[in-house]
Amino acid sequence: MEVNVTINGAARTAEVEARTLLVDFIRTNLSLTGTHIGCDTTSCGVCTVLLDGTPVKSCTMFAFQADGHEIQTVEGLKNGELHPIQAAFKEEHGLQCGFCTPGMMLVGKALLEENLNPTDDEVRWAISGNLCRCTGYMNIVKAIQTAGAELSAAESGATA
C-alpha cells in the first residue's frame, strides 16, 4: 500500500506492506535513523515522534495510519542551527548514551508548545512515558526548562 506523509516539512511517499510499523517506515523506507527502536512494546519511548504535533510511540502504530499526516522526527528539529531543545540538552548535559534523547527532545518540544514555563512535576509527567537508564532525569528536566526559557525569551524579543 502507498503511504503519503509530510515528514520534517517534506512530502514523502513510499510503498509498504500493511503490517509495516511507523518506526520501520521512518527508518527503512525514509532513511531517517534518529528515531530509535527499543522495546517494541511502548514501554521505553525511544521511538517517539510527533504526529501532527502530538507525541506518539511509532513502534505500535502502523505506517498506513500516518497516511496524510505530518510527522516530525529529531532530524526535523535542526533548521540550520540547533533547535533550542537540542542546544539545551547539550548545555545542561541532558544526555549520556543518547539512546533515549530523540524521544525525550520531541516530548519536551511538544510540552513547550503548550507551556514555555513548566514546573519540574509537569516536565516529569510529560516525559513519564520515556525511559532513560543513564541520567536520573534531573538534567533532562533542567534541559527542557532551559529550552522553554530560551524560547520564551526569543518570543518576548520578537514581539518587543
C-alpha positions as CSV (number, residue, x, y, z in Angstrom):
1,M,0.0,0.0,0.0
2,E,1.1,3.6,-0.6
3,V,1.8,5.9,2.3
4,N,2.0,9.6,1.9
5,V,3.3,11.8,4.7
6,T,4.8,15.1,5.3
7,I,7.9,14.4,7.4
8,N,10.1,17.1,8.7
9,G,8.4,19.5,6.3
10,A,8.9,17.4,3.1
11,A,6.2,15.4,1.3
12,R,7.3,11.7,1.1
13,T,5.6,8.7,-0.5
14,A,6.6,5.0,-0.2
15,E,5.1,1.6,-0.8
16,V,4.9,-0.5,2.3
17,E,3.3,-3.8,3.4
18,A,0.2,-3.3,5.5
19,R,1.9,-4.6,8.6
20,T,4.8,-2.1,8.4
21,L,5.2,-0.2,11.7
22,L,5.7,3.5,11.5
23,V,9.1,3.2,13.2
24,D,10.3,0.8,10.4
25,F,8.7,3.0,7.7
26,I,10.7,6.1,9.1
27,R,14.0,4.2,9.5
28,T,13.9,1.9,6.5
29,N,11.8,3.5,3.8
30,L,12.7,7.1,4.6
31,S,16.2,6.5,5.9
32,L,15.7,8.7,9.0
33,T,17.5,6.8,11.7
34,G,17.3,9.3,14.5
35,T,14.1,7.5,15.6
36,H,15.3,4.6,17.6
37,I,13.9,1.1,18.1
38,G,13.9,-0.1,21.7
39,C,11.3,-2.3,23.4
40,D,8.6,-2.6,20.7
41,T,6.0,-2.5,23.4
42,T,5.5,1.2,24.1
43,S,7.4,0.9,27.4
44,C,10.6,2.9,26.6
45,G,9.6,5.8,24.3
46,V,12.8,5.8,22.2
47,C,10.7,5.6,19.1
48,T,8.7,8.7,19.9
49,V,7.9,11.1,17.0
50,L,5.4,13.9,16.7
51,L,2.3,13.1,14.7
52,D,0.5,16.3,13.9
53,G,2.4,17.8,16.9
54,T,1.4,15.1,19.3
55,P,4.0,12.6,20.7
56,V,3.3,9.1,19.6
57,K,5.3,5.9,20.0
58,S,6.0,4.8,16.5
59,C,6.7,1.2,17.4
60,T,3.0,0.4,17.9
61,M,1.5,2.4,15.1
62,F,1.2,1.1,11.5
63,A,2.7,3.3,8.8
64,F,-0.6,3.4,6.9
65,Q,-2.2,5.1,10.0
66,A,0.1,8.1,9.4
67,D,-1.0,8.4,5.8
68,G,-1.9,12.1,5.1
69,H,-0.4,13.3,8.4
70,E,2.6,15.4,9.4
71,I,5.4,13.7,11.2
72,Q,8.4,15.3,12.9
73,T,11.4,13.3,13.9
74,V,14.5,14.5,15.7
75,E,16.1,15.2,12.4
76,G,13.4,17.8,11.8
77,L,14.4,19.9,14.9
78,K,17.5,21.3,13.3
79,N,16.9,24.1,10.8
80,G,20.4,25.5,10.0
81,E,21.3,25.6,13.7
82,L,20.3,23.6,16.7
83,H,16.8,23.9,17.9
84,P,16.7,25.4,21.5
85,I,15.8,22.0,22.9
86,Q,18.8,20.4,21.2
87,A,21.1,23.2,22.5
88,A,19.6,22.9,26.0
89,F,20.2,19.1,26.1
90,K,23.8,19.8,25.2
91,E,24.2,22.7,27.6
92,E,22.5,21.0,30.6
93,H,24.1,17.6,30.0
94,G,20.6,16.1,29.5
95,L,22.0,13.0,27.8
96,Q,24.6,10.4,28.3
97,C,24.4,7.4,26.0
98,G,21.9,9.4,23.8
99,F,19.6,6.4,23.0
100,C,16.5,8.0,24.7
101,T,17.5,11.6,23.6
102,P,15.5,11.9,20.4
103,G,12.2,10.8,22.0
104,M,12.9,13.0,25.1
105,M,13.6,16.0,22.9
106,L,10.4,15.5,20.9
107,V,8.2,15.0,24.0
108,G,9.9,18.1,25.5
109,K,9.2,20.1,22.4
110,A,5.5,19.1,22.4
111,L,5.3,20.2,26.1
112,L,6.9,23.5,25.4
113,E,4.5,24.1,22.5
114,E,1.8,24.3,25.2
115,N,3.7,25.6,28.2
116,L,7.0,27.5,28.0
117,N,7.5,27.5,31.8
118,P,6.7,24.0,33.0
119,T,7.3,23.0,36.6
120,D,9.5,20.0,37.5
121,D,6.4,18.0,38.0
122,E,4.9,19.0,34.6
123,V,8.1,18.0,32.8
124,R,8.3,14.8,34.7
125,W,4.7,13.9,33.8
126,A,5.3,14.8,30.1
127,I,8.4,12.5,29.9
128,S,6.9,9.8,32.1
129,G,6.4,7.5,29.0
130,N,10.0,7.8,28.1
131,L,12.7,5.8,29.9
132,C,16.3,6.8,30.5
133,R,18.7,4.3,32.0
134,C,21.7,6.8,32.3
135,T,20.8,10.2,33.5
136,G,18.5,10.1,36.5
137,Y,16.2,12.6,34.7
138,M,17.3,15.7,36.6
139,N,19.3,17.1,33.7
140,I,16.6,16.2,31.2
141,V,14.1,18.1,33.3
142,K,16.5,21.0,33.5
143,A,17.2,20.9,29.8
144,I,13.5,21.1,28.9
145,Q,13.0,24.0,31.2
146,T,16.1,25.8,29.8
147,A,14.8,25.4,26.3
148,G,11.4,26.8,27.5
149,A,13.2,29.8,28.9
150,E,15.1,30.3,25.7
151,L,12.0,30.0,23.6
152,S,10.1,32.4,25.9
153,A,13.0,35.0,25.7
154,A,13.0,34.7,21.9
155,E,9.3,35.1,21.8
156,S,9.4,38.2,24.0
157,G,12.3,39.7,22.0
158,A,10.4,39.1,18.7
159,T,7.3,41.0,20.0
160,A,9.3,43.8,21.6
